[in-house]
């Protein structure tokens, strides 16, 4: 028989890393069985009220499926089918609130697929704005400010808490992602590509196409994105 080795025997994790790595399981517990379990929990416990609670940053208010989708442990087709079956049931029951929640969630799934369309048809978007008039914007190439933002030492509690949570757990709520990325490009005026690459390095669910779409949107680089002078209050 073929002998296998444990993670400990392989020495892939240093003793000094164990305490910090343990926090990563808050955002993702790898494996198909955990993926199915997370999907089942979302469908039975949180999907019905998704339209009401999706913007709340405390607790488990979103699906938490993104790492499983990114690593291929769940397919978009499977998620869509399971959610659609719930929608059919709630339509029959006349539950309009739950039906609205499904529509909000499927829209979020659709945006993920839309990001693939954007990147396939405009492959330069990982480094340049989709809108030509913003490709030469005078960003502030300040490594010191960028370090303060990464380390959560900007002096803005909500921004700093979000960035520290990102580093510790590899995951932050989408609403917090919007706030910290907006702060990066609009308050600090750092290049959006810097923030995009940092998210790619730290997020458990780092998805290049979704990452590109999000940062292009926040920086006003998409025709339907946030205007560059639109500020999200970071307090």
N, C-alpha and C positions, 0 to 999 in steps of 0.2 A: 504493500500500500504506500501511497505517496504521503509523506509526512508534511504537515503544515506548521508554520511558525506563528506565534502571536505577535501583535503589534509591539508589545514590550520587548520580545526577543529580537525583533528586527531593529530596534533602536531608532525608530523614526521620530519619536517624540522625546525631547529633552525634559528632564525633571522640572526645570524652571519654566517650561511652557505649559505644563498640565493645567495649572489653575486658570490661565487665560483661555486655553483651548476649550475648557469645560463650558465656558459661556457660549461657545459657538453652537452648541446643541439647542439653545433657545430658539434659533432661527431655522435649524435644519437637522433632522436626524436621518442620515442617508439610508437608502434602500427602498425597494418597491413596496414592501409591506407597510413601511412607515408612510410612504406616499399615499397609498390607498387609505390608510387610517386617517391621515390628515384631510383627505378629500371627503371621506365619510363624515368626519366631525364637522367640517364646514357645511356640508349639505344639510345635516340634521340639526345643527345648533346655530349657525350664524348667517346662512344665506338668506333666510326669510326676512331678516332685519338689516340686510346689507345696505339698503338705500338710506337707512336712518343712521347707522353707526359707522359707516365706512370711513368718515373723516375724523372719527375720534382716535386720538393717538395712544390712549391708555388701554391696556388689555389687548386681547386677541379679537380685533374687530374686522380684520381682513381675512382673506382665504389662507394666507401663508403657504400657498402652493408654488410660488415662483421658483424657489430653488429646485423643486422636484421637476418642474417643467423644463427648466434650463438644462438639467443633467440627464434628461430623457427618462426619468422614472415615472413620469406621467406625460401622456400625449395631449395636445390641445384638443384633438378629436374626442378623446375619452372624456375630458373635462366638459366639453361642450355638450356631449350626448347626455351625461349624467345631470347636468344643470337643466338642459332642455326638458328632460323627463320630469323634473321637479316643477318646471314651469307649466307643463301640460296638466299636471295634477292640481296646481293652484288655480289655474284658469277654470277648471271644472268645479272647483270649490268656491269660485268667486272671490278669491283672496287677491284683491287688486294691489295691496301693499307689497305682498310677497312677489307678485308678478313684476312690479316695478323694480324690486331688488334684483331680480334675474336680469332685467334689461340693463341695469347699471353694470352688473358684473360682466355680462356678455360684451358690453361696450368696452370695458377694460381689456378683455381678451382680444377684442377686435383691434384695439390700439397696438397691442403687441404684434399682431400680424401686419398691421399697417407699417410698423417700423421696418419690417422686412422689405416691403414694397419700396419704401423710400430709399433704403440702402442699396437695393438691387438696381434701381433705376438711376440713382445718383450716388455712385460709389465713393465720391470724394467727400461725402458728408462727415466722415470720421475726423476730418482735419480742417474742413472749410465750411463756412456758412452756406446754406442753401440759397439765401438771398445775397445776390452779388454785391449790393451796396453796403453790406456789413462785413465783407471779407477783409477790409482794411481798417476796421475800427481800432482806435488807439488804446488797446488794453494796457493795463499796468502790469508789467512783468516783474513782480516783486516777490522774490523767493521767501523773504521774511514774513510778509503777510500771508503767503500761501501756507507756510509752516504753522502759523498761529491758527489759521482756519482748520488745517488738518488735525491739529492737536486739541482743538476745542478750547482755545485760549483767546478768543476774540473779545471777551467782556460782555457778550450778549448771552444770557443764561440758556435760552431756548436753543440757539445755534450751537453753543458749546456742549450742551447735554446731548444733542443729536449726533454731533461728530464723535463724542466720546463713546456713545452707545454703538455707533457704526464700527469704531475700532475694536471695541470689546466683544461685540456679538456678531458682526458681519451683516447686520440687518437693521434697518430703521423703517418706520412707517412711511408710506408714500407722501403724506402731508408734510412730514419732517424733511423728506428728501427735497421737496419743492422749496421749503423755507431755507435750508442750508445752501442749496444750489443757487437760489435767487440772491442770497446774501453774498455768495462768492463772486457772482458776475455783476451784480448791480450796486452793491455797497462797496465791496473791495475792488471792483472792476478788474478782476483777474480773468485771464483767458478761459473761456468755457471749456476748451480742450484740456486744460489742466485738471479741472474738476471732473470731467468725464473720465480721464485716465485714472484718477484717484479712486473714483467709484468702481472702476473696472478692477482695480487692485484689491479692494477691500470688501465689496459686497459678496455675500454667499450666492446670491442669485444674479451676479453680474452677467448681464446679457448685452452684448455689444450693440445690437440694433436698437434695443429699447433704451439703452444708455444714450446713444447718439440722438434718438428722437427726443428724449427728455431734456437733454442739455441744449439742443438746438431750439426747442420750444421755449425754455426758460430764458434763453439769451436773446429771444426775438429774431432768431435766424430762420424761422419758418414763416411762410406767408400768413398762417393762422395762429402763430405763436404769441406769447406775451410780448407786448411792446417793450423795447429795451429800457424805456423810462418808467415802466410800471413797477412800482416798488411793493413788495410784500413785507408788511410790518414784522420785524424779527423779535420784537419785545414779547 
